[in-house]
Amino acid sequence: MLKRTIALSAASTAWLVLSVLPGLAARPTTNPGLSHQPTTEATAGSGHQSNVATQHQGGASATHRSTMAACVKAVNKQRNADLKTARQTYTATLKAGADTHRTAVQAADALTHATAKDAAMKAAQDAFKAARTTTRTAFTTARKTAQTAYKTALAACRSAQQAQRTFPQPASSAAKGQNVVVYTDSGFSPSTLMVKKGDTVIFKNTASDAMRVAANPHPLHNGYPTTGGCVSSTFDSCQDIAPVSSWSFEFDIVGTWGYHNHLNPGEGGTIVVQ
């Protein structure tokens, strides 16, 4: 029963991607960047945050961003539905196994010959344990399949969006220098980035989950020597950065600055400002 659920999950996810992605592919190619979290200017003289979308001329159209958001929302909805179906199937299968076991025990208990009764009881118990193990294995497989299908569909949303985009560097940004750190399911890459004073670093989220960039140490966020952020330093996105979104920060202070993902402090990196 669970094997059929796995097949239906993969098929439903494939249908989902095919139905949503044409809306992305049909969009014009004037959008140079990913969708971004809104940010605000910090105190003069310190590093300041900026919305990357406002730095690029001819930024993403509202329609394009809406289509991408709809794709991600649909993929999330499908994953939740697949996991719910797997859980319901697992529960129903366990119940059916328990009912079968109860019937077998009752039949064994009705036997009058002691040896035959013991053998029947043991056979019923062994069958129940084997069925339970098989059901749990199938449930684990169904969950993994749903998660794999989710990541594949999310990547398809992202690829369709990025295929329609270019990333031109406007003169003002190119002069000051822009650098990119990509957040993936494996963490930040590159783990160490060297930039010049005044350069802007863009943190792009290409992972399947949200992130929040913040200065070390966790949870004080005061390692970058500025004030005025939501916790301490201005080197803090102060809000979650969703998949296929980005956040930028201009480094005005020379030094080596560690940072981490506030949502998963074990992930981090280093910005070296020269």
N, C-alpha and C positions, 0 to 999 in steps of 0.2 A: 504493500500500500504506500509506504513512504517512498519507494523507488519511483512510483508514478508521480508522486508529489514533486520529486526532484526534477523530473522531466518537464512537468507543467511549469515549474518555477523558471527554468531556463527558457522555455518557449515564451512565457509571458514577458520576461525581461527583454528578449529579442524583439518581440512585437512592440514593446514600449519604446525602445531606442529607435526603431524604424519609423514609428509614428510621430515622434517628437523632433528628431534631428532634421527632417527636411525643412522645418521652420528656421533652423539655424543656417543651413546651407544656402537658403534663398536670400539671405540678408546681404546688403552691400558690404564692400571691403573698406569702408571709411573709418572703421573703429580701430584705433591703434593700440588699445590697452585692455586689460581685464577690468571687471567691475571692482570698485574700491570702497573701503570704509571711509566715511567722512572724518576729517581731522581738522584741527585748528592750529593757528599760529601760536608759538610760544613766545616768551619774553625775549626782546632783542638782545643779541650777544650770545644767546645759547642756541643749541641745535633746535630746529623747528620742524614740525610735522607739516606735511602737505598732501593734498589729495592728488594722486598721480594723474587721475582723469583730467584735472584742470590744467596740468602741465602740458598735455598733448593737444595740439590744435585739432579741431574736428573730432572731439572725443566720442565715446560710444553713444550711439543713439539709444533713447529710452526704450524703443521697441526691441532692439537687439538684446539689451540687458534683460528685458522682461521675458523674452523667449528663452534665454539661457537659464534664468531663474525657474521658469516653468519646467524646463528639462530636468534640472536638479531636483525640484520638488516632486516631479513624477517618479523619478528613480528612487527617491527616498520612500515614497508611498508604496511603490511596488515591493521594495525590500521588506518593509514592515508587514505587508500583506503575506509575503512568502514565509517570513519567520512565524507569523501567526498561524498560517496553515500547517507548517511543520509541527508547531507545538500542539495544535489541536489533533493532528493525526497521531502524534506520539501518545498523547493522553488517551485517545480512543483505543489505540492498539494495546496499550498497557491494560486498560479496563477489560478489553475482550480477552486478553491473555489470562487475567485474573479470574474471569468468569469460567473460562475453559478449565483452568486449574481447579477451581472449586467443584465443578461438575465431576472431574476425574477423581478428586479426593472422595467425594460422596459415593461414587461408584466403587472405589476401592474399599471404603469403609463398610459397604454392604456385603462384601465377601465374607464368608464364614471360615474359610480355611486360612489359618494364620500366616502360613508361608506365602500363599497367593496374595493375601492382603498386604503384607509387607512389601512384596515385589511391586504390586500395583501402586502403592503409596510412593515408593522410591521413583518409579517411572514417571508418575505425575509430577513430583518435585523436580526431577531432572529436566523434564520437558518445559516446565514453567521457567526455570532458570535460563535454559537455552533460548527460549522465546524472548525473555526479558533482555538478555544480552544482545540478541539480534535487533530488537526494537530500538535499544539505546544507540547501537552503532548506526542504524539507519537514520535516526534523528540527528546525530552528530554530522553525518554526511549531508543531510538535507540543509542544516544550518550553514555548513561550509560552502555548499553550492549556492545558497542564497547570497552569502556574503561575496563570493567570487563574482556572481552575476551582477551584484550591485556595483562593485569596483569597475567591472568591465563597462557597464552602462554609463557610469559617471565619467570614465575616461573617454567614452565616445562623445558624450556631451561636450567635454572640454576640448577634444580634438576638433570637433566640428566648429566650435567657436574660434579656436586659435587658427584654423585653416583659413578663416576669412579675415584675419587681422595681420597687419604689419605693425612694427614698433619703431617708427621714425623718431630720431632724437632732435627735438627743436634746438635752435641755436643757443638759447639761454641755458638749457639743461646740459647740452653737450660741452659748453664752455666750462661749466662748473664741474662736470663729470658725474655720470650716473653709473651705478653698479647694482647688480642683481643677486640676491640670495633666494634660492628656491627652497620652499618647504615641501617635502614629500612624505610619504608614509614611513620613510626611513629616517627622517630628520631634516636638518638644514644642510644645504650644499651651495657653495663650499663651506666647510666648517670654519675656516679662517679666511677673511677677506681683507686685503690691504687697499686703503683708499687715501686720498689726499684731503687735507683740511678743507671743508666747504663742500665736499662731495655728498651727493644724495645716494642713499642705498635703498633700493626697492625690495621689500620682502614679499615674494609671491607665493601664494598658497596653491599648490597643485596636488595636495593630498586629498584623502577622502573625508577628513575631519577638519574642524575649525582649529585655528591656532590663535595665540596672543603673544606678540613679541614684547619682551620687557627686559630691562637691564638687570644684570646680576646684582646682589644675590637674591634668591627667592626666599620669602615673598616681599622683601623690603623695597626692591627695585630702585636702589639709590646709588648703584655703582657708577653711573654716568653723572658727573658732577654738575647737574642743573636741578632746578626746582620748578615747580609749577605743574607737574604731571598729576594724574589722578591719584597716585599713591605717593610718589616722591619725585623721581627724575622724569624729565620730559621724554626720555628714551623709553616709551611705554605706549603701546597702541591703545591701551585702556579699554579695549573692547575686542570681542572675538572677531577674527578675520576668517570669513567663511571660505570654503573651497572655491577656486577660480576667482578669488579676490586678492587684493594686495594692499600694502601699507608702506609708506615711505618715511624716511627720516634723514635730515641733513646733519652731518657730523661736523661741528665747528670747533671741537676741542681735540687737540693732539693727545694720543695715548692709546692704550690697548683696552678695549671695552668688551667684556663678556656679556652675553645675553642668553635668554632661555625662552622656551615656550611655557607660559604661565599655566597652561592647561595640562602640560606634561613636563614638569621641571627637569626631567632627566634628559630632555632634548635641548641642545643649545649650540652656540657658536661664538666666534670672536671677530670683532671688527678692529683692525689696526689702523689708526688714523695718523698719517705722517705730515 
